[in-house]
Amino acid sequence: MPRSRPQGKRAWLWLLHLAWIIVAIVVAIATLWPSVPAIWRWIILGFFAYSAIVTPLAIAQTLRAYWNAPEAAEKNRQLVALERGERAGGGRLSRGF
């Protein structure tokens, strides 16, 4: 998985990689399709239809979170620093003992 959002040539290479995987899956299914019993064909078709809908959504959310992690970490550090600066007692938490 790329550490940052691909730009330009790298984005096209990732799209080519994705297309290659899709073509490989389609060829494998087309090759095995005649030997699969009828009921299993419907189950397999349903699984791939569901996967085709859900997978891009899940991957998009995961990649957005992964790619935005450095910015989110920096914002968290800024919030913690701000909170510590506003807290009385030098920013230390008292345990109440």
ROTI-900974 format. One line per 5 residues: for each residue x, y, z of C-alpha. Coordinates in Angstrom, 3 decimals, m for minus. Layout:
BEGIN
X:Y:Z  ...
This chain:
BEGIN
0.000:0.000:0.000  1.449:3.402:m0.909  2.448:5.574:2.054  1.003:8.681:0.413  m1.581:9.352:m2.249
m0.086:8.456:m5.633  0.249:11.290:m8.133  0.843:11.228:m11.877  2.678:8.157:m13.170  2.396:6.258:m9.883
m1.379:6.697:m9.828  m1.592:5.223:m13.323  0.616:2.303:m12.281  m1.675:1.552:m9.314  m4.688:1.662:m11.641
m2.912:m0.697:m14.030  m2.203:m3.028:m11.106  m5.883:m2.973:m10.129  m6.956:m3.670:m13.728  m4.524:m6.599:m13.901
m6.028:m8.141:m10.750  m9.581:m7.707:m12.063  m8.696:m9.305:m15.399  m7.015:m12.239:m13.631  m10.111:m12.837:m11.482
m12.456:m12.639:m14.485  m10.315:m15.100:m16.486  m10.151:m17.521:m13.549  m13.924:m17.428:m13.058  m14.622:m17.757:m16.789
m12.323:m20.785:m16.960  m13.886:m22.545:m13.969  m17.521:m21.473:m14.586  m18.631:m24.489:m16.697  m17.464:m26.978:m14.058
m19.305:m25.303:m11.150  m22.729:m26.774:m10.184  m25.746:m24.507:m10.823  m26.536:m23.562:m7.219  m22.923:m22.681:m6.511
m22.888:m20.412:m9.569  m25.546:m18.221:m7.964  m23.693:m18.181:m4.649  m20.424:m17.235:m6.343  m22.163:m14.606:m8.455
m23.780:m13.092:m5.349  m20.463:m13.050:m3.503  m18.673:m11.263:m6.340  m21.532:m8.796:m6.833  m21.486:m7.945:m3.115
m17.678:m7.680:m3.153  m17.738:m5.428:m6.225  m20.032:m3.005:m4.392  m18.541:m3.065:m0.873  m14.793:m3.439:m1.483
m14.193:m0.071:m3.216  m16.042:1.730:m0.419  m14.049:0.006:2.320  m10.723:0.470:0.543  m11.445:4.159:m0.116
m12.132:4.798:3.588  m9.054:2.849:4.636  m6.757:4.658:2.196  m8.132:8.075:3.179  m7.481:7.324:6.846
m4.026:5.922:6.077  m3.009:8.821:3.838  m4.332:11.446:6.251  m2.641:9.888:9.281  0.389:12.258:9.338
m1.852:15.336:9.244  m4.168:13.872:11.888  m1.198:13.013:14.123  0.107:16.573:13.818  m3.311:18.016:14.699
m3.498:15.703:17.724  m0.066:16.875:18.896  m1.184:20.496:18.517  m4.351:19.829:20.521  m2.420:18.085:23.286
0.094:20.950:23.435  m2.738:23.478:23.568  m4.491:21.543:26.324  m1.303:21.263:28.376  m0.631:24.970:28.021
m4.093:25.890:29.311  m4.102:23.436:32.213  m3.047:24.739:35.641  m0.212:23.036:37.481  2.207:22.789:34.592
0.129:20.324:32.606  0.416:17.430:35.032  m2.571:15.334:35.884  m3.298:14.880:39.553  m4.433:11.436:40.589
m6.253:12.669:43.666  m4.138:10.656:46.109
